[in-house]
Amino acid sequence: MSATSATNDKRVVFDFEIDFSNGGGIQGQQFRLDIEGDDIDDDALADYIVHDLRLLMVGAVRILNKRIIVEAHKRT
């Protein structure tokens, strides 16, 4: 375990919808990501999803039902 206690680890839980500029889209429910700090801006979260999933031709990204929880980080 890192120097940071697991009780201080924050994760964001959210739903998302992504439209592709060439048609179609994807969505996710109850998606979880480790975050640093106490919150993450919706635009930063959208950028993170697009980059982390290596998506191309992305049009609109909608973040829904976002909440921050305390839970041990899963990634190193």
C-alpha positions, 0 to 999 in steps of 0.5 A: 500500500502507498503512503496514502491510506486507502481511506483517503483514496478517491474515485469518481463513479459516473455514467457517460455517453459519447457520440462519434462524429462519423456516426454511432456512439458508446455509453458506460454506466457506473464507470469508475476511475481513480482521481487525485484530490477531492473532485474532477471537472466534467471536461477533464473527466471527458478528456480522460475517458477519450484518452484512456479508451483511445477513442478517435472521431469523438463528437459530444461527450456527456458525463451523467450521475457523477459522484466521488467515493472513498475507495482504494485505488486500483491502478498504480 
